[in-house]
Amino acid sequence: MRTRFTEAFGVEHPIVQGGMMWVGRAELVAAVADAGALGFITALTQPTPEDLVREIARCREMTDKPFGVNLTILPSITPPPYDEYRAAIIESGIKIVETAGSNPVDHLPFFKDAGIKVIHKCTSVRHALKAERVGVDAVSIDGFECAGHPGEDDVPGLVLIPAATRKLRIPVIASGGIADSRGLVAALALGADGVNMGTRFMCTVESPVAQRVKEQIVANSELDTELIFRTLRNTARVAANAVSKDVVEIESRGAEFADIAHLVAGARGRTVFEEGDIDAGIWTSGQSQGLIDDIPTVAVLVDRMVSEAEAIITGRLNGMVAAEERVRV
């Protein structure tokens, strides 16, 4: 299953594990790499650039396959030292970077000079086209179904993916609502060159989140998410729990961020992932959780996706084409 993405980025399968705060650590990323997919360490999960260097080295001890680093750039009153994290990535010899959040244009010259390929995560066609113009090598396009921030256009993947692929010249990775082989085949049919999965990879044996969180993902349906920060024009899709419901209720009364800041603090979400207390804070999960009913190893997940995708293409879809041809005859 070779695509423009696998050829350009040197991986075996057109499957990506994107950056996830508190989740993109060496254990998961190395397992994804060994399975022939592309995994990303999340830079800002590491407390300092020096810690990131050590995490990259730790991942290299676990795999000799390609992997990358995610650098999410967000506006902040006290922003992280992005330049130092960027330097840590370059000095560590990483050759693939996933950027997200703000326009990566200020970082691209440094990455390009170091021979690094950049995938930029977008939530709209207009942002993807801008990313192409400033020189990224591929885009990951997030449909409304995704976990985290889906943007404010509310366009689901079935429309967003082909809308993007018909206008972009660079490879497009489909993201949001994908958890199995059917999603992979559908994304390829819509013109994408690969798929990105977050929630599905979070629910694997090697994922560093607490077992209780994984079990909750399996138990949840596609209806068990909440959209928070809607009134603040910074929408985020998170798992439905006591805290997210409180946030939505407070927002419905016309809240400012200060009114909910104590509920949505990142430290509380980290507690969920590390200790398994489902209601300790908000935590990201996409609608694809409704398609997840087990906690496999990464190797089993990737192998299953690829083999079942090939079976769908050569079996069911090929059979439908053959049947149509018989009808015509």
Salt bridges, closest charged atoms under 4 A:
GLU7 OE2 - ARG2 NE 3.12
GLU12 OE2 - HIS13 NE2 3.70
GLU27 OE2 - ARG58 NH1 2.79
ASP51 OD1 - ARG54 NH2 2.69
GLU55 OE2 - ARG58 NH2 2.91
ASP83 OD1 - ARG86 NH1 3.19
GLU98 OE2 - LYS121 NZ 3.88
GLU132 OE1 - ARG169 NH1 3.85
ASP137 OD2 - LYS112 NZ 2.69
GLU152 OE1 - ARG233 NH1 3.92
ASP153 OD2 - ARG126 NH1 2.76
ASP154 OD2 - ARG230 NH2 2.78
ASP180 OD2 - ARG182 NH2 2.49
ASP193 OD2 - ARG4 NH2 3.12
GLU226 OE2 - LYS245 NZ 3.21
GLU249 OE1 - ARG253 NH1 2.42
GLU274 OE2 - ARG25 NH2 3.75
GLU274 OE2 - ARG270 NE 2.67
ASP294 OD1 - ARG200 NH1 3.15
ASP294 OD2 - ARG304 NH1 2.81
GLU324 OE2 - ARG328 NH2 2.65
